[in-house]
Amino acid sequence: MAETKTERKVTVILATDVVGYSTKMEENEDQTLKNLKACRSIIDGLVEEYHGRIFNTAGDSVLAEFQSAVEAVICASEFQKTIKERNNSVPEEEQMEFRIGINMGDVVIEGDNLYGDGVNVAARLEALAQSGGICLSKNVHEIVNKKTDFQFHDLGEQKVKNTVLHAVDVSIEGVSKRKPPQPHKQSSSTKLALLAAALVLMVAGAGIYALIPKFDEEKRVLFGDLSVVVLPLKNVSEDEKDAAFVNGLSNSIRTLVAKTKRFSVISQTTSSAYKNSQKPLKEIAEELNVDYLIEGGFQRLGEDISINVVMVEAKTGKMVWDQTYNEKFVKSLRLQQEIALNVVSHLTNKYGGFWATLVEQEIPDIGFGQSENMDAHQLILMGWREFYTSFANDTVNRLLRAVDLGKQSLEMEEATETYGLLAYSYGRLAGITKERKYFEEALAIAEKGLNFDPSADLIYRAMGYAEFDLRPLFEKVDPDLQTILGLYDKSIQYNPSDSNSYTWKALIYAKFGQGEKAVKSAKRALELSPKMQGWECWPYAFTYFVVRDFKNMLIYSKKGRNCEEFAAIAAYELGQKEASLQLFSEYVKGYKKQYKEDYTFDVLKNRKHFLVEKENAEFLRRLKVIYDAWALAPQS
């Protein structure tokens, strides 16, 4: 039987998607889909007008081919112009912005579909484009530059998604001329963290891509409804010196899976609660409402390590993938690209077409910015340990040690996690010591970190904290809601399963008195992190106070630390006066222990709980009722 020859051609590919689509879906799914439909009708008409053909769509993404590079660029320009006009004529909640990338290259023909390098490069140019902008490959620019009146801005060579591209912006009115992004040093990342790439692809291979032909199930994949929990790896060798490394490895896997944007991934806080758990996997899956579980074991034998990773389908309890990785410990941070690309190749061969291309575009670069140097990596693990234990005791000294360890690591090698550790540590030092120098250090190191890795979600979170808590403290200005939310939205853009960003968004919305938006963010945070951290009682307490949901306010206030004040208000409003006074008494004792002074209402009334005066006054009014009742009661 003769082999079927692969059919190929050279064509012009236009790729576009919506800026901040996942955040818009989270805030208002129905409105977002309605807006997308309206914008799709615009691009559909323009593609047809300029003799193009849409060959694939996925969620907010559109891929089209053109025979002419000139017509492709004119079509893109007209689309951005029309979208801008539409945005100027509709309310803010109906507005959408798009990025566009255009490439000319070799593609593989599979029925009506196209895939291969020509498509991949267009998608990577689209990811590089600015909001409202158009980014071209060099070969498209060379053709269009001679035949049109467009103005261009050359970005030079950029490393995007594991590929070096010469990129050129089309100059568009209203889109700023940007400084060429700094090319980053690509990290091959860790075999240990790399398992994430394999896991993602195997999850796809085992249960996801097979579902795509059905629309409802396709929607689940694209909109991130399919959920995964990465359970802590077991340290089989039980050597305590490897404990921090194995914990870090588990979190790296979880983070890398989350960064593919194809799944909802349960938070580290919740997954770590199952460390050494003897519960059956099916029971864990039911508790967390997930579709797949990933677990495994780490074993060290001298200088060699072995890691076994298993993926289990929740509804059947059946193992759908099992693989073991063996490597020298000192080299174990160097295998991510090799394993990921092997798995991508397997998927492409098995599934072909657009869905494999989607994964191929995402996987090679999901580990960018991770350590290659084992000594530097070990310093970072020690630094994060100091950072987290600083919440318990010896706070300033532990944070200073975290900074010192981060600096030592940075001298050996640049890595995203190093910049993140330093940004967070300087930020907390600024908040605790009230010294401006730490605030400035936090901003400076965050800027360097984002120059190194513009997709670093943890650095956007650190900057969100700096803008919300620190800038008002040191510059005596009110927090800028849009700036702060923009930073947390950036974190979610690069890590849609970032429960911390949703939690902070809930707190920020609540502080600004925007109850409905606060509740939406809080609910999403709880989906991703059902077993909340102690500090998270604050965002939930604020959120449910703003909407006067005292039942939930009481539930979540009692789950955390130092939230008895909120719990007391909620209990009082629910008619539980005795319990309210008991909770308030506990808060007063904790206050005196922490601040070394007696609690008085005069101290509290000057505190600005909310940034909206109406909410602040209402909170203090209810608190005063409880305070007066407590002051009159016999004190034990």
N, C-alpha and C positions, 0 to 999 in steps of 0.2 A: 504494500500500500504506500503510495507516494506521500511524502511529508507535505503538509500545507504550508506554503510559503507566507511568512509574515508580510503584510502589505504596509508600506510606509510612505510618507510624503513630507515635504517641507511646507509649512503654512504659518500664518500669523495668528497667535492666540491672545485673546483678551480675557483677563481674569478680574473679577470684581467681587467685593463683599461689603457688608454693612459695618461701619465702625461702632464698636460697643454693643454688638447684637445680643450677646448673652446677658448683659446687664439689662437691656431693654426688655428682653423676654422675661427676666426675673421680675421686673417692675410691673409690666402689664402685657401679658402674652397676647390677649385678643387684639389690643390696639396695635401691637408690634406687627402681628401677622397681617392686619388690615393695611398698615402703612407699607409693608413689604410688597403686598399685592399691587398697590398703587404705583410704587416705584418700578416694580417688574414690568408693568405695562408700558412704562416709558422706555426702559432699555430694550424690551422686546421689539417695539416699533422702530427704534433707532437702528438696532442691529439689522433688521430687515431692510430699512431704507438705505443703509450703506453696504448692502450686499453681503452681509455676514450670515452666520448660522450658529444658533445656540445649540451646543451638543451635550451639555450637562448642567444640571442645577442640583444644589444640595443645601437645604436650609436657606441661608442668606447669600450663598455663593452662586455665581453665574460664570460659565465658561463658554466662550464663543470663538469661532474661527473666521478669518477673513482671508481673501485672496490678495488683498492690497493692504500694505502697511499704512499707506496714507489714509485710506478709508477707515481703518481701525482706529487711528489716532483722532481723526475728525469725529468719528462716532463717540469716542470716549470724551472728547472735549464738549461735544453737544450734550452728552448725558450729564456731565458734571454741571454745565451751565443750566440745564433744565431743572436738575435737582435743587440747585441753589435758588432758582426762581420759585420753585414749589415751596421750599423751606421758608422763604420770605412771605408766603401767602397763607400759611397754615399755622395753627397754634404749635407751641413748642413740643407738646406730646405727640404730634403727628410728623415731626421733622425727622429726617434720616440723612446721614452722610455716608459716602462710599469712598473706598480706595480702589484704584485701578492699576493693574500691571499689564504690560503688553510685551510680548516676545515673538521673535520669528525663529522657528527651529524645527527639527525633525520630530515627527510624531508617528505613533503606531496606530493604524486604523483597525477598529474592532466593531464591526457593524456601523451604527451611526455614531459611535463614541470614539474619542481620541485619548491617548495617554502616552506617557513617556517624557523624555527630557524637555521637549518643547512646551508641554503643559506645566511641568514642574517649575521651570524657570519663570514662566508667566505668573504662577501663584506666588513664587518667592518675591518677585518684583512688586506684586500687589501688597504683600506683607510689609515691604519696605516703603511703600507709598505713604504720603501724608493724608490726613483726613481731607477729603475733597480734592485730592491730587491724583496725578497720573505719572507713573514711573515706567520708563522704557528701557529695553535692553539696548546695548550699543549699536547692534546691527539695524534695529528698527530706527533709531535716531539718525543713523547715517543716511538712510533712505529718505526719511521724512524731512530732515533738515534742508535738503536740496529742493524739495518740491512744495513746501508750505511756508507760511509766514509766521508759524509758531516760534516763540522764544523758548530757549532751553537752559537748564542749569545742570552742568556736569557734576555728578557726585563721585566720579572715579570708581575704582574697584572697591566693592564691598563684599564681606563674607556673610552670606545669608543662607541659613538652612544647609550648612556644610558645603556650600558652593560659592566660589568667587565669581561675582557678577560685576560687569561694568554698567553702572546704572546712571540714567539721565532723567531728571525731572522735566516735565512740561510746565512752563511758567503759566500759572493761572491766576487771574485777579482774585484777591482775597485769600490766597494760599501763600504763606510767607516763604521767602527764599531761605532755605536752610543751609546751615553749615554741613558739609559732608560728614556723616557719622564716622567715628573712628573705627577702622577695621579692628575686630577683636581677634585675640589669639584663641584659636579653637582648642578646647580641651577634649581629649578622647575620653575623659571621664573614667569612672570606675567600673571595673567588672562587677564589683559588689553593688554599686548603685545601678549599674547597667541592667541588671536583671529587670529593672523597671521597663526598659524598652522591650525586652522579650516578653515580659508579662502583658504589656499592653497589646502587643501584636497577637500573642496567643489567646488573650481574652477575645480579641476580635475574631481570630480564626475559629475559636471554639464555639462561640455562640452568637456573635454579633453580625458579622458580614453575611452569614447565611440567612439572616432575617430580612435583609434589605429590600427584596422585591415587594414586600407588603408595605403599603404606605404608612399605616399606623406604627408598625414596628420600625420602619425607616425613621420616622419622626422621633421615636424614642432615642435612637442612636445620635441623630444630629443635634437634638436639643438637650442631650446629657442626662436623660432620665434613667439610663441603665446604670446601676450603681455597683460599686466594688469596695470591699474592705481589704486592706493589706494588713494582715495580722503580724505582730512582732515575730521576727525570726527567733527560733529557739537556739540558744548557745549550747549545742550538744556536748561540746568538750567541757563545759562547766568551768572554764578557766575565767576567773573574775577579771583578769587583766584585759580580756577581750570584750567585756560587757558593754563598755561605752562604744566600742567600734561596731558591735552587732546592733545596738540600739540606733546608732547613726545610720547604719546600712538599711535598717527597716524603714526609717523615716525617709531616706533618699529614694528608696523604691516607691514609697507612697507618693512622695512629691513628684517624681518623674511620671508616674502613671497619671496623676492629676493634671500635669502640664500638657498632656496630649489633647485635652479639651473634648474628648469623646465620651467621658463617663463622669458621673458624680462619684467622688472618692471620699470615703469617710475619714474624718480628721484623725491626726496623730493622737490627740488627747483621748478620743474614744477608743481607737484601736489599741492603744497601749494599756487600756484598762483590762484587756484580755490576755495580757502577758502571763504565760504559764497557766492559763485557764484550762480546766479539765472539761469544760462544756463541749458537747457535740457541736460540730460545725453548723449543722442544720439549725440548732437552737440559737447560735450566735447570729446566723443569717436572719432568722425571724425577728430577733431583738432589734437588729439594725436595719431591717427591711432592705437587704441588698440582694443582688442577683448572682454575684460571684464573690468567692473568698479566695484570697491568696495567702498561703502559709509556707513555711519552710524551716530549714535548719542550717546552722553554721557550725562547721567543725574545723579545728586547727590541729594539725599534726606536725609539730616542729615548725619548719618554715613553709609548709604547704597548707592550703586551705581548701575546703570543699563546701559548696553551698548547694543544697537541694531546694528547689522551688516547685510547689504544686498549686494548681488552680482547680477549684471545686465549684461545680454548678450548684447553687443554693437549692433550687426546687427539687433536685433529684439526689443531692448529696454525692453525685458522681464526680470522680476525678477526670477532668478533661484535658489536662496537660501536666507533664512531670518532666523536669530536666535537672541535671546535676552539672555544676561548673567546678572545675579543678584548676588551681593556679598557685604560683608562689605568692606568699603574702605581700612581699614588697612590690610585686607587679600587678597586684589585684585591682589597682585603680586605672588600668589601662586598656580594658577589653570592651568597653561599652559599644564603641562604633562597630567593631568586628561582629559582635553577637547581634546587635540591632540590625545591621545591614543584611546579615544572613537570614534573619527572620523576615525582614521586609521582602527579600528576594523570594522566600518561600510563599509568602502571602500573594505576591504579584503573580507568581506562576499558578497558584491555586485558584485565586479569585479574579485576577486580571482587572482591567478597566479602571474606572474612576475611583472606586472605593479603596483599592490597594494604593492608588496614587495619593489619595488623601492621607493615608497613614504614612506613606513613604515621605511625603512632604514634611510631616511633623516629627517623625522618630529620630532622624539623624542628629538633630540639634537640640533635643529636649534636655540633654545633659550638659549643655554649654555652661561653662563657668565653674564646673566642679573640679575639685583638686585632682591633680595627677601625681603630686609629690606626697608620698606617704608620711614623711616627717611633718610637712605643713598641715596635712589633714589631721594628724594626731594632735597637733597644737590647737586646731580649731575645735576638735571634740572637747579638749580640756577647757577651752575658752567658753564654749556654750554651757558646760557643766557649771563653771563659775557664775555665768550669767543667771542661770535658772536657780541655783542655790542662793543667789543674792536676795531672792524674794523672802527667804526664811530668816537669814541673819547676816550680820557683818556686811551689810549691803554695799557701802561705798568701797571698802577694801576688795570685795569680791569683784565688783564691776571694774575697778582699776586693774585687777589681775587679768580679767577678761580682755581689757584693752591691750595690756602688755602682750598677752598670748596672741591676740589678733595681729598686732604689729609684727611680732616675730614671724608669724606665718606669712604675712604679706611680703616680708623681705625675701622669703624663699620663692613665693609664687603668688600671682594674682588669682583669686577665686571669688565667685559670687558670694559664697557663704562667709568668707572672711570679711568682705565689705559689709555684709548684713550684720554680722556680729558686732563690728565696730560701730556701725550706725545706731544699732539698738543700745549698745552699752553707753556710748556718749550721750544718747538721748535720755536714758534713765539717770545718768549722772547729773545732767543738766536739771532734770525735774526734781531730784532729791537734794542736791547741794545748792540749787538756785544760782549756780555760777554760769555766766554767759559764755565763757570760753568753751564749755562742753557743748552748748547749743551750736556754736559756730563750727566746732569740730564735727558734730553730727551731720550738719548740712554739707560740709566740705567733703566728708568721706562718702556720703550718699551720692553726691554729684560724680565723684570719681567712680563709684560702683556702677552707676547707670551709664557712664561713658564706656566702661568695660563690658557691661551686660545690660542693654536697654530693656531686656525682658525679665529683670530680677524682681519678682513679685514681693519678696520679703523687704527689699529696699524701698519700694513704693509704700509699703505698710509703715516702715520706720519714718518716712517723710510725712505720711498722713498724721502720725502721732505728733511729730515736731510742729506741724502747722496747726494742729488742733489744741495741743496743750502748751507747747513751749513758746511759739512765736507770740501769742497773747501775753505770756508771762514776761518775756524779755523786751518786747517792743510796745507794750501797752496798747495793743490794737484788738479789735474784736476778731474772732475766728472767721475766716472767709469760707463759707459753706461750700461754694462751688469748687474752690481750689482743693479743699480737703476731700470732698466726695470724688473729685477727679482722680486723686492719687489712689484712693481705695478701689475705684473702678478700674484703674490701670492694673492694680494687683490682681483683681478678679479676671481681667482680660487675659493675663498671662497664666493664671492659675484659677480656673473657674470653680474649683473645689476648696478655695481658701476660706474656711469657716471664720477665721479671725477677722478678715476684712468685712464679712457680712455682719459679724458681731459689733465691730466698731461703727459700721454704717448705722446699725440700729440705735446705738448710743447717740451718735451725732444727730440723726434725724429727731430722736426724742428730745435731746437738749434744745433743738430748734423748734420744738413743738409740733413736728410733723408726724403725728401718730400713726396714720395708715402706712406710710412708707417705713416707719420704724418697725411696725409689726411684720411687714413682708420680709424685711431683712432679717429680723429675729427668727422667723419661722424657717427661712432658708439656712441660717446658721445652725439651728437645732436639727435640721435634716442631716446636715453634714457632720455635726458633732453632738449626738444625742447625750453623751456623758460629758456635760459641761465642766469647764474649769471653775475653780472657786471664784476668781475675779469676775466671771461672766454674769454673776448675779446682778451686778450693777447695770449693765446695758439692758437686761431683761426687766429689772425693777423700774428703771426710768421709762422704758418702752410701755409697759403695761399701766404705769401711772398716767401717762399722757392720754391713753384711751380709756382710762378709768375702769380697767379690767382688774379689779382687786383680787379676784380669785387666782388668776395667773400670776399676779404680782406677788402674792403670798407664797405660792408654790416655788417660784424661782428665787425669791429673796431668801428662803430658808435653805436652799441648796448650796449657797455660796458662803464666802467669808465676809464679815463686816457689813452685812446687809440688814442687820436687825432693825435699823431705823426704818427702812422701807417695809420690812415685814410687820413692824408694829403698826404703821399706818394702814396697811392692807387688812390686818387682823381687826383693827378697830372699826374700819368701814364695813367689815363683814359681821359685825356684832360680837366679836370675840374680845371683849374688853379686858378680861383677866389675862388672856394670852398676850394681848397687845402690851399691857403694862410689864409683863414678864420679859418679853422681847426687848422692850425699850430699856428696861433695867440692865439687861445683858449688854446692850449697846453702850450705855453710860459707863459701865465697868470697863469695857474694851477701850472706850475713848480715853478714860483716865490713865489706863495702863500705857496706851500708845503715845499720848501727848503730854503726860506728866502734869496734867491740870484737871481741875474739876469741870464737869460739863455744865454749861449754863446756856440758856436759850439765847442770850445776847451774843455769845460766840457763834452760834449756828445761824442766826438770822442774817448775819453779814456774808454768809457763804452764798455764792451764786450757783444754786443747783441747776437751774435751767437758764438758757440764753434768751428766753422769751419771758418778759416780766409777768405776764398773766399766769403762766405755769409756775413760775417761781413763787409768786404770792400765794397761789392755791396750795402748793406743797407746804409752805411755811404755816399757813393757816391750819391745815390738818395736823401738822407736827405740834403746833402750839397747844391744840386741844389735848393731845396725848401728854405733852410735857406738863401741863397744868394738873392733869389727873395724877400723873406720876409724882409730882412734887407734893401733892396733898396726901398721898398714900404713905402708910408707915414704911420706913426704909429698914431693910434687914441689915 
